[in-house]
Each structure stands twice: as structure tokens, then as C-alpha cells.
């Protein structure tokens, strides 16, 4: 199907589903996958998700969203879906993601809400039946960095002894991940996937006259958890069962916005204490140990992201991600230098980068 045919099918389906022959669609957002999102323009405001089944099966998104809503998290309600075509009409969270709202004055309050949600997820959303975020999975992710960042982007092929440095560092990171308690892991719990909802949206979610395929969250009884209004959570379909500190590192060492390390350490310690109170961590996990877990699982993530951002550019034609490489590289070097067993990796990456402007694509 050509892009124009897909667009025509998407519009026809949305009009039929919402019973509005004059409805139009405007781009709402896109992401690093093959999905796209379109805001309805007509009576009411909805998001049409276009998730081509052969490229991005929407079924996991539906299943994980229901799991989050059942725990009182604010994942989008689904009005209608056609899984065969890969079209869904979902709740519109508006235009304010965390990235557009975060500043030194709002950060404490917004991150407090995000950490409330993350604690709720880890304590109440079962992830044990999800695919494991295990050694093999993490290893594959780490290997994206030398392939796409060093070799494809920088044009640098490591020598044998340099591959040894890389492999030794990866082993440290994999051991660190294996030490941590296993929980539901969103995998992209960051400022572009958390939405700040207007206070006027408080109260029960109101559906139009159509019957939703997936019901809004309704407390089952006195024991049900109260629904968290903020943040709205999106892009959760890739959830896995993995290390507890992973999503916290995604949030606080965000690829799109950075904070002073002292402030980050304070947020990390606040989360450690609350996780212990919730029974997610035992009393033997002290501040130093948890900080190491956080640092090194964050380093694993950022090494992966160096590769993914380059792959998105060179393989998938997704423009813009190279502009965020300096921030991600800064995380990698800062954390790796902090731990003696990873200092050689930092030195190797610095040598490979040299004076290069890493935001500039490699010549063909």
C-alpha cells in the first residue's frame, strides 16, 4: 500500500468510526517506530493511531495499556480499533509533554508525579509474564553502539585489543543488570512519553455516545487504587520484565533534557527510600549500591541509544536524532569515568570521537 493509499484508508476508517463525514486528520506526533499519530479535527478531539500490523503490531499496545489502566495509571482509553488494518481511536492527551513543561521551577513537582507513577507501576503492574529483559536482550542492545555509532557514524573499526575493552565493559554492565530486582519495565519512561494533563481533565473520563472497545479505568471496589491523573503515559508497548532501576534512569537521565548531578542524586535517593517502603527493595540495598545500579543501567541504556540514534538516521531515515547525541555521549563519558572498571571504555570512545562534530552525518 502506498503512503497516499494508507492515508486515504486511515481517513475513511476514522470518519466511519466517529460518524463524521467531514472529519479531517492533522499530524499529532510520530516516534522512532513505524507508528504515526493523527489528531481529529471536528467534533471533539481524538487521536488516531496508525500502526501497520506488518511493521508495528498494535496488539501489545492494547494489552499493556489495559494492564496500566487496571492499576490506576493514566494510559489512553481506546474508543475503537481495527487490528487487521492497524487503526485505533484513542484518548487525546493534548500537546503538553513533560519536555515542553520541564524547567528548574517545575522539575521537582513534575518528577514527583512521574516517580509516583513509576512506583505504582513497579509495585502493582505484573510484568512477570512479559518477555525478559535479560542478558541476551541487553547484550544485543549494547552491540548497537559499536556497529552504528563507532563503525557507521564515526567510521572507526576497533582493533582486537579495543574490542576486548568494549567486551569487558559490557560484562560489567550486564552483571549490574542481573543484580537488580525484576519488575515491569516501560523501557522509554522519559519526557517525551509522559504527558502533562490539564487540571480541567480531572474526574471521570467522559466517552462520547460510542461504546469504547477498552473501558476507562473504573475502581473495582474499596480496595482499588485511586487513579493517578498525571502523568499521562504513552509508548509503552515494548514493556519487558527487567531491572528495577532502568525506568528511573530513563526518567532522570533523559536523552532529551539533562539536570545537575546533585539534583539527580537527590531524586534517586528519594526513590530508593520509597521503593524500600513499598517492599520493592530490601534493607540491604543502601544508597551507594542503588546509585551504582542506577548509574550502570543508565549507562547501558545510553550506550544502546548512541547506536539507536545513528541507526534511526542511516537505516530508517529518521531525521533529527543526531542532534541529541552530544547529551547522550556526555552521560556515557561522565558515568564511565566515575567507575575504574569502565574508565578504559570512556577513553576508547573519546579517542574514536576526537574533535568530530557528532551531530553531523557521515558522508555516504
TORKOL-4160 file (C-alpha; in steps of 0.2 Angstrom, whole numbers, padded with zeros to 4 digits, m for minus):
364
<pt num="1" X="0000" Y="0000" Z="0000"/>
<pt num="2" X="0007" Y="0017" Z="m0005"/>
<pt num="3" X="0008" Y="0031" Z="0008"/>
<pt num="4" X="m0007" Y="0040" Z="m0001"/>
<pt num="5" X="m0017" Y="0024" Z="m0001"/>
<pt num="6" X="m0014" Y="0022" Z="0018"/>
<pt num="7" X="m0018" Y="0040" Z="0022"/>
<pt num="8" X="m0035" Y="0038" Z="0012"/>
<pt num="9" X="m0039" Y="0022" Z="0021"/>
<pt num="10" X="m0035" Y="0030" Z="0038"/>
<pt num="11" X="m0046" Y="0044" Z="0035"/>
<pt num="12" X="m0060" Y="0034" Z="0029"/>
<pt num="13" X="m0059" Y="0022" Z="0044"/>
<pt num="14" X="m0059" Y="0037" Z="0056"/>
<pt num="15" X="m0074" Y="0045" Z="0048"/>
<pt num="16" X="m0084" Y="0029" Z="0048"/>
<pt num="17" X="m0079" Y="0025" Z="0066"/>
<pt num="18" X="m0083" Y="0043" Z="0073"/>
<pt num="19" X="m0098" Y="0045" Z="0062"/>
<pt num="20" X="m0092" Y="0061" Z="0054"/>
<pt num="21" X="m0090" Y="0063" Z="0036"/>
<pt num="22" X="m0082" Y="0080" Z="0037"/>
<pt num="23" X="m0069" Y="0075" Z="0049"/>
<pt num="24" X="m0051" Y="0078" Z="0045"/>
<pt num="25" X="m0034" Y="0072" Z="0052"/>
<pt num="26" X="m0019" Y="0083" Z="0056"/>
<pt num="27" X="m0002" Y="0076" Z="0061"/>
<pt num="28" X="m0001" Y="0074" Z="0080"/>
<pt num="29" X="0016" Y="0066" Z="0083"/>
<pt num="30" X="0027" Y="0052" Z="0077"/>
<pt num="31" X="0040" Y="0041" Z="0085"/>
<pt num="32" X="0055" Y="0031" Z="0082"/>
<pt num="33" X="0045" Y="0016" Z="0076"/>
<pt num="34" X="0033" Y="0014" Z="0061"/>
<pt num="35" X="0018" Y="0021" Z="0070"/>
<pt num="36" X="0011" Y="0038" Z="0067"/>
<pt num="37" X="m0002" Y="0048" Z="0077"/>
<pt num="38" X="m0016" Y="0060" Z="0070"/>
<pt num="39" X="m0027" Y="0072" Z="0079"/>
<pt num="40" X="m0045" Y="0073" Z="0073"/>
<pt num="41" X="m0052" Y="0090" Z="0068"/>
<pt num="42" X="m0071" Y="0090" Z="0070"/>
<pt num="43" X="m0082" Y="0087" Z="0085"/>
<pt num="44" X="m0072" Y="0083" Z="0099"/>
<pt num="45" X="m0053" Y="0079" Z="0099"/>
<pt num="46" X="m0046" Y="0061" Z="0097"/>
<pt num="47" X="m0030" Y="0053" Z="0092"/>
<pt num="48" X="m0030" Y="0041" Z="0078"/>
<pt num="49" X="m0015" Y="0029" Z="0080"/>
<pt num="50" X="m0009" Y="0021" Z="0063"/>
<pt num="51" X="0001" Y="0006" Z="0067"/>
<pt num="52" X="0003" Y="m0005" Z="0052"/>
<pt num="53" X="0002" Y="m0023" Z="0058"/>
<pt num="54" X="0016" Y="m0030" Z="0047"/>
<pt num="55" X="0028" Y="m0017" Z="0054"/>
<pt num="56" X="0021" Y="m0012" Z="0072"/>
<pt num="57" X="0008" Y="m0025" Z="0078"/>
<pt num="58" X="m0004" Y="m0014" Z="0089"/>
<pt num="59" X="m0010" Y="m0029" Z="0100"/>
<pt num="60" X="0004" Y="m0027" Z="0113"/>
<pt num="61" X="0000" Y="m0008" Z="0115"/>
<pt num="62" X="m0018" Y="m0013" Z="0118"/>
<pt num="63" X="m0014" Y="m0026" Z="0131"/>
<pt num="64" X="m0001" Y="m0016" Z="0141"/>
<pt num="65" X="m0012" Y="m0001" Z="0141"/>
<pt num="66" X="m0026" Y="m0011" Z="0149"/>
<pt num="67" X="m0014" Y="m0018" Z="0162"/>
<pt num="68" X="m0008" Y="0000" Z="0166"/>
<pt num="69" X="m0026" Y="0007" Z="0167"/>
<pt num="70" X="m0031" Y="m0008" Z="0179"/>
<pt num="71" X="m0018" Y="m0002" Z="0191"/>
<pt num="72" X="m0025" Y="0016" Z="0191"/>
<pt num="73" X="m0012" Y="0023" Z="0179"/>
<pt num="74" X="m0017" Y="0036" Z="0166"/>
<pt num="75" X="m0014" Y="0026" Z="0149"/>
<pt num="76" X="m0025" Y="0032" Z="0135"/>
<pt num="77" X="m0043" Y="0025" Z="0134"/>
<pt num="78" X="m0047" Y="0016" Z="0117"/>
<pt num="79" X="m0063" Y="0021" Z="0109"/>
<pt num="80" X="m0061" Y="0009" Z="0094"/>
<pt num="81" X="m0049" Y="m0001" Z="0085"/>
<pt num="82" X="m0047" Y="m0012" Z="0069"/>
<pt num="83" X="m0032" Y="m0023" Z="0072"/>
<pt num="84" X="m0032" Y="m0030" Z="0054"/>
<pt num="85" X="m0029" Y="m0013" Z="0047"/>
<pt num="86" X="m0019" Y="m0006" Z="0062"/>
<pt num="87" X="m0030" Y="0009" Z="0066"/>
<pt num="88" X="m0036" Y="0014" Z="0083"/>
<pt num="89" X="m0045" Y="0029" Z="0090"/>
<pt num="90" X="m0038" Y="0034" Z="0107"/>
<pt num="91" X="m0040" Y="0047" Z="0121"/>
<pt num="92" X="m0031" Y="0064" Z="0116"/>
<pt num="93" X="m0019" Y="0069" Z="0130"/>
<pt num="94" X="m0016" Y="0086" Z="0122"/>
<pt num="95" X="0000" Y="0094" Z="0117"/>
<pt num="96" X="0010" Y="0096" Z="0133"/>
<pt num="97" X="0023" Y="0083" Z="0135"/>
<pt num="98" X="0035" Y="0084" Z="0150"/>
<pt num="99" X="0049" Y="0090" Z="0139"/>
<pt num="100" X="0039" Y="0106" Z="0135"/>
<pt num="101" X="0035" Y="0109" Z="0153"/>
<pt num="102" X="0051" Y="0105" Z="0162"/>
<pt num="103" X="0061" Y="0119" Z="0169"/>
<pt num="104" X="0071" Y="0122" Z="0185"/>
<pt num="105" X="0055" Y="0128" Z="0194"/>
<pt num="106" X="0043" Y="0114" Z="0188"/>
<pt num="107" X="0055" Y="0099" Z="0189"/>
<pt num="108" X="0053" Y="0094" Z="0207"/>
<pt num="109" X="0034" Y="0094" Z="0205"/>
<pt num="110" X="0034" Y="0085" Z="0188"/>
<pt num="111" X="0046" Y="0072" Z="0193"/>
<pt num="112" X="0037" Y="0069" Z="0209"/>
<pt num="113" X="0022" Y="0064" Z="0199"/>
<pt num="114" X="0032" Y="0054" Z="0187"/>
<pt num="115" X="0040" Y="0044" Z="0201"/>
<pt num="116" X="0023" Y="0042" Z="0210"/>
<pt num="117" X="0018" Y="0034" Z="0193"/>
<pt num="118" X="0033" Y="0023" Z="0192"/>
<pt num="119" X="0032" Y="0017" Z="0209"/>
<pt num="120" X="0014" Y="0012" Z="0206"/>
<pt num="121" X="0019" Y="0003" Z="0190"/>
<pt num="122" X="0033" Y="m0007" Z="0199"/>
<pt num="123" X="0023" Y="m0011" Z="0214"/>
<pt num="124" X="0006" Y="m0015" Z="0206"/>
<pt num="125" X="0008" Y="m0019" Z="0187"/>
<pt num="126" X="0013" Y="m0038" Z="0185"/>
<pt num="127" X="0027" Y="m0040" Z="0172"/>
<pt num="128" X="0032" Y="m0057" Z="0176"/>
<pt num="129" X="0024" Y="m0064" Z="0160"/>
<pt num="130" X="0032" Y="m0051" Z="0149"/>
<pt num="131" X="0047" Y="m0055" Z="0138"/>
<pt num="132" X="0063" Y="m0055" Z="0149"/>
<pt num="133" X="0074" Y="m0040" Z="0149"/>
<pt num="134" X="0089" Y="m0052" Z="0151"/>
<pt num="135" X="0107" Y="m0055" Z="0147"/>
<pt num="136" X="0104" Y="m0059" Z="0129"/>
<pt num="137" X="0092" Y="m0044" Z="0126"/>
<pt num="138" X="0104" Y="m0032" Z="0135"/>
<pt num="139" X="0119" Y="m0038" Z="0125"/>
<pt num="140" X="0110" Y="m0036" Z="0109"/>
<pt num="141" X="0106" Y="m0018" Z="0113"/>
<pt num="142" X="0124" Y="m0014" Z="0119"/>
<pt num="143" X="0131" Y="m0021" Z="0102"/>
<pt num="144" X="0121" Y="m0007" Z="0093"/>
<pt num="145" X="0134" Y="0006" Z="0099"/>
<pt num="146" X="0150" Y="m0001" Z="0090"/>
<pt num="147" X="0140" Y="m0006" Z="0075"/>
<pt num="148" X="0131" Y="0010" Z="0072"/>
<pt num="149" X="0140" Y="0024" Z="0082"/>
<pt num="150" X="0158" Y="0019" Z="0080"/>
<pt num="151" X="0158" Y="0010" Z="0064"/>
<pt num="152" X="0144" Y="0018" Z="0054"/>
<pt num="153" X="0144" Y="0035" Z="0061"/>
<pt num="154" X="0162" Y="0038" Z="0065"/>
<pt num="155" X="0169" Y="0027" Z="0053"/>
<pt num="156" X="0180" Y="0019" Z="0066"/>
<pt num="157" X="0183" Y="0000" Z="0067"/>
<pt num="158" X="0190" Y="m0005" Z="0084"/>
<pt num="159" X="0206" Y="m0016" Z="0084"/>
<pt num="160" X="0206" Y="m0033" Z="0093"/>
<pt num="161" X="0213" Y="m0025" Z="0109"/>
<pt num="162" X="0199" Y="m0012" Z="0108"/>
<pt num="163" X="0186" Y="m0025" Z="0106"/>
<pt num="164" X="0192" Y="m0033" Z="0122"/>
<pt num="165" X="0190" Y="m0016" Z="0131"/>
<pt num="166" X="0172" Y="m0015" Z="0124"/>
<pt num="167" X="0168" Y="m0033" Z="0129"/>
<pt num="168" X="0175" Y="m0031" Z="0147"/>
<pt num="169" X="0165" Y="m0015" Z="0150"/>
<pt num="170" X="0149" Y="m0024" Z="0143"/>
<pt num="171" X="0151" Y="m0038" Z="0155"/>
<pt num="172" X="0152" Y="m0026" Z="0170"/>
<pt num="173" X="0135" Y="m0018" Z="0164"/>
<pt num="174" X="0127" Y="m0035" Z="0161"/>
<pt num="175" X="0132" Y="m0041" Z="0179"/>
<pt num="176" X="0125" Y="m0025" Z="0186"/>
<pt num="177" X="0108" Y="m0028" Z="0177"/>
<pt num="178" X="0107" Y="m0046" Z="0184"/>
<pt num="179" X="0109" Y="m0040" Z="0202"/>
<pt num="180" X="0093" Y="m0030" Z="0202"/>
<pt num="181" X="0076" Y="m0035" Z="0207"/>
<pt num="182" X="0065" Y="m0038" Z="0192"/>
<pt num="183" X="0049" Y="m0028" Z="0188"/>
<pt num="184" X="0038" Y="m0021" Z="0174"/>
<pt num="185" X="0050" Y="m0010" Z="0163"/>
<pt num="186" X="0042" Y="0003" Z="0152"/>
<pt num="187" X="0059" Y="0005" Z="0143"/>
<pt num="188" X="0055" Y="0023" Z="0137"/>
<pt num="189" X="0049" Y="0031" Z="0153"/>
<pt num="190" X="0055" Y="0049" Z="0148"/>
<pt num="191" X="0050" Y="0067" Z="0145"/>
<pt num="192" X="0043" Y="0064" Z="0128"/>
<pt num="193" X="0032" Y="0049" Z="0133"/>
<pt num="194" X="0025" Y="0057" Z="0149"/>
<pt num="195" X="0011" Y="0070" Z="0146"/>
<pt num="196" X="0005" Y="0084" Z="0157"/>
<pt num="197" X="m0013" Y="0084" Z="0158"/>
<pt num="198" X="m0024" Y="0100" Z="0162"/>
<pt num="199" X="m0032" Y="0100" Z="0179"/>
<pt num="200" X="m0049" Y="0103" Z="0170"/>
<pt num="201" X="m0047" Y="0085" Z="0164"/>
<pt num="202" X="m0049" Y="0078" Z="0182"/>
<pt num="203" X="m0064" Y="0067" Z="0186"/>
<pt num="204" X="m0071" Y="0053" Z="0177"/>
<pt num="205" X="m0066" Y="0051" Z="0159"/>
<pt num="206" X="m0081" Y="0055" Z="0148"/>
<pt num="207" X="m0084" Y="0045" Z="0132"/>
<pt num="208" X="m0095" Y="0050" Z="0118"/>
<pt num="209" X="m0110" Y="0040" Z="0113"/>
<pt num="210" X="m0100" Y="0026" Z="0105"/>
<pt num="211" X="m0096" Y="0011" Z="0116"/>
<pt num="212" X="m0077" Y="0010" Z="0119"/>
<pt num="213" X="m0068" Y="m0006" Z="0115"/>
<pt num="214" X="m0057" Y="m0004" Z="0130"/>
<pt num="215" X="m0066" Y="0004" Z="0145"/>
<pt num="216" X="m0060" Y="0018" Z="0155"/>
<pt num="217" X="m0052" Y="0014" Z="0172"/>
<pt num="218" X="m0066" Y="0011" Z="0185"/>
<pt num="219" X="m0061" Y="0006" Z="0203"/>
<pt num="220" X="m0067" Y="m0011" Z="0207"/>
<pt num="221" X="m0071" Y="m0008" Z="0225"/>
<pt num="222" X="m0065" Y="0000" Z="0241"/>
<pt num="223" X="m0048" Y="m0009" Z="0239"/>
<pt num="224" X="m0045" Y="m0002" Z="0222"/>
<pt num="225" X="m0030" Y="0010" Z="0220"/>
<pt num="226" X="m0035" Y="0028" Z="0216"/>
<pt num="227" X="m0032" Y="0033" Z="0198"/>
<pt num="228" X="m0017" Y="0044" Z="0196"/>
<pt num="229" X="m0022" Y="0059" Z="0185"/>
<pt num="230" X="m0004" Y="0064" Z="0180"/>
<pt num="231" X="0006" Y="0060" Z="0170"/>
<pt num="232" X="m0002" Y="0053" Z="0155"/>
<pt num="233" X="0009" Y="0038" Z="0149"/>
<pt num="234" X="0011" Y="0033" Z="0131"/>
<pt num="235" X="0023" Y="0022" Z="0120"/>
<pt num="236" X="0023" Y="0008" Z="0132"/>
<pt num="237" X="0020" Y="m0007" Z="0120"/>
<pt num="238" X="0038" Y="m0013" Z="0121"/>
<pt num="239" X="0037" Y="m0016" Z="0140"/>
<pt num="240" X="0048" Y="m0030" Z="0147"/>
<pt num="241" X="0052" Y="m0039" Z="0164"/>
<pt num="242" X="0069" Y="m0032" Z="0169"/>
<pt num="243" X="0080" Y="m0022" Z="0181"/>
<pt num="244" X="0071" Y="m0010" Z="0193"/>
<pt num="245" X="0082" Y="0005" Z="0190"/>
<pt num="246" X="0080" Y="0005" Z="0172"/>
<pt num="247" X="0065" Y="0016" Z="0170"/>
<pt num="248" X="0071" Y="0028" Z="0184"/>
<pt num="249" X="0087" Y="0031" Z="0174"/>
<pt num="250" X="0077" Y="0034" Z="0158"/>
<pt num="251" X="0067" Y="0047" Z="0168"/>
<pt num="252" X="0081" Y="0056" Z="0177"/>
<pt num="253" X="0095" Y="0054" Z="0164"/>
<pt num="254" X="0084" Y="0059" Z="0150"/>
<pt num="255" X="0091" Y="0059" Z="0132"/>
<pt num="256" X="0082" Y="0075" Z="0128"/>
<pt num="257" X="0085" Y="0085" Z="0144"/>
<pt num="258" X="0099" Y="0085" Z="0157"/>
<pt num="259" X="0099" Y="0090" Z="0176"/>
<pt num="260" X="0113" Y="0094" Z="0188"/>
<pt num="261" X="0120" Y="0078" Z="0195"/>
<pt num="262" X="0117" Y="0084" Z="0213"/>
<pt num="263" X="0099" Y="0086" Z="0210"/>
<pt num="264" X="0098" Y="0069" Z="0201"/>
<pt num="265" X="0106" Y="0060" Z="0215"/>
<pt num="266" X="0093" Y="0068" Z="0227"/>
<pt num="267" X="0079" Y="0061" Z="0216"/>
<pt num="268" X="0087" Y="0044" Z="0215"/>
<pt num="269" X="0089" Y="0043" Z="0234"/>
<pt num="270" X="0071" Y="0048" Z="0237"/>
<pt num="271" X="0065" Y="0034" Z="0225"/>
<pt num="272" X="0076" Y="0022" Z="0234"/>
<pt num="273" X="0068" Y="0026" Z="0250"/>
<pt num="274" X="0051" Y="0025" Z="0244"/>
<pt num="275" X="0055" Y="0008" Z="0234"/>
<pt num="276" X="0061" Y="0001" Z="0251"/>
<pt num="277" X="0045" Y="0007" Z="0259"/>
<pt num="278" X="0035" Y="m0002" Z="0246"/>
<pt num="279" X="0044" Y="m0018" Z="0248"/>
<pt num="280" X="0052" Y="m0017" Z="0231"/>
<pt num="281" X="0070" Y="m0016" Z="0238"/>
<pt num="282" X="0076" Y="m0025" Z="0254"/>
<pt num="283" X="0085" Y="m0016" Z="0268"/>
<pt num="284" X="0102" Y="m0021" Z="0262"/>
<pt num="285" X="0101" Y="m0010" Z="0247"/>
<pt num="286" X="0110" Y="0006" Z="0253"/>
<pt num="287" X="0112" Y="0022" Z="0245"/>
<pt num="288" X="0129" Y="0018" Z="0237"/>
<pt num="289" X="0123" Y="0002" Z="0230"/>
<pt num="290" X="0107" Y="0009" Z="0222"/>
<pt num="291" X="0116" Y="0023" Z="0215"/>
<pt num="292" X="0128" Y="0011" Z="0206"/>
<pt num="293" X="0113" Y="0001" Z="0200"/>
<pt num="294" X="0106" Y="0017" Z="0193"/>
<pt num="295" X="0122" Y="0023" Z="0185"/>
<pt num="296" X="0126" Y="0007" Z="0176"/>
<pt num="297" X="0109" Y="0003" Z="0170"/>
<pt num="298" X="0108" Y="0021" Z="0164"/>
<pt num="299" X="0125" Y="0018" Z="0155"/>
<pt num="300" X="0119" Y="0003" Z="0147"/>
<pt num="301" X="0104" Y="0012" Z="0140"/>
<pt num="302" X="0114" Y="0027" Z="0134"/>
<pt num="303" X="0127" Y="0016" Z="0125"/>
<pt num="304" X="0112" Y="0007" Z="0117"/>
<pt num="305" X="0105" Y="0024" Z="0112"/>
<pt num="306" X="0121" Y="0030" Z="0104"/>
<pt num="307" X="0118" Y="0016" Z="0092"/>
<pt num="308" X="0100" Y="0018" Z="0090"/>
<pt num="309" X="0100" Y="0036" Z="0086"/>
<pt num="310" X="0113" Y="0033" Z="0072"/>
<pt num="311" X="0103" Y="0018" Z="0066"/>
<pt num="312" X="0087" Y="0029" Z="0065"/>
<pt num="313" X="0097" Y="0041" Z="0054"/>
<pt num="314" X="0106" Y="0029" Z="0042"/>
<pt num="315" X="0094" Y="0014" Z="0041"/>
<pt num="316" X="0077" Y="0022" Z="0044"/>
<pt num="317" X="0079" Y="0039" Z="0038"/>
<pt num="318" X="0073" Y="0047" Z="0054"/>
<pt num="319" X="0080" Y="0064" Z="0054"/>
<pt num="320" X="0084" Y="0074" Z="0070"/>
<pt num="321" X="0091" Y="0061" Z="0082"/>
<pt num="322" X="0109" Y="0065" Z="0079"/>
<pt num="323" X="0106" Y="0082" Z="0087"/>
<pt num="324" X="0104" Y="0073" Z="0104"/>
<pt num="325" X="0120" Y="0063" Z="0103"/>
<pt num="326" X="0131" Y="0075" Z="0112"/>
<pt num="327" X="0119" Y="0074" Z="0128"/>
<pt num="328" X="0119" Y="0055" Z="0127"/>
<pt num="329" X="0138" Y="0054" Z="0124"/>
<pt num="330" X="0140" Y="0066" Z="0139"/>
<pt num="331" X="0131" Y="0054" Z="0150"/>
<pt num="332" X="0141" Y="0039" Z="0144"/>
<pt num="333" X="0158" Y="0048" Z="0147"/>
<pt num="334" X="0153" Y="0055" Z="0164"/>
<pt num="335" X="0147" Y="0039" Z="0171"/>
<pt num="336" X="0160" Y="0028" Z="0164"/>
<pt num="337" X="0174" Y="0039" Z="0170"/>
<pt num="338" X="0166" Y="0038" Z="0188"/>
<pt num="339" X="0170" Y="0019" Z="0189"/>
<pt num="340" X="0188" Y="0012" Z="0187"/>
<pt num="341" X="0182" Y="m0004" Z="0178"/>
<pt num="342" X="0174" Y="0007" Z="0165"/>
<pt num="343" X="0187" Y="0020" Z="0163"/>
<pt num="344" X="0195" Y="0012" Z="0148"/>
<pt num="345" X="0179" Y="0012" Z="0138"/>
<pt num="346" X="0177" Y="0030" Z="0141"/>
<pt num="347" X="0195" Y="0033" Z="0135"/>
<pt num="348" X="0192" Y="0022" Z="0119"/>
<pt num="349" X="0176" Y="0032" Z="0115"/>
<pt num="350" X="0184" Y="0048" Z="0117"/>
<pt num="351" X="0198" Y="0043" Z="0105"/>
<pt num="352" X="0186" Y="0037" Z="0092"/>
<pt num="353" X="0176" Y="0054" Z="0093"/>
<pt num="354" X="0191" Y="0065" Z="0094"/>
<pt num="355" X="0187" Y="0083" Z="0088"/>
<pt num="356" X="0172" Y="0076" Z="0077"/>
<pt num="357" X="0156" Y="0085" Z="0077"/>
<pt num="358" X="0145" Y="0070" Z="0081"/>
<pt num="359" X="0129" Y="0079" Z="0076"/>
<pt num="360" X="0135" Y="0079" Z="0058"/>
<pt num="361" X="0130" Y="0064" Z="0047"/>
<pt num="362" X="0144" Y="0054" Z="0040"/>
<pt num="363" X="0147" Y="0056" Z="0021"/>
<pt num="364" X="0139" Y="0042" Z="0010"/>
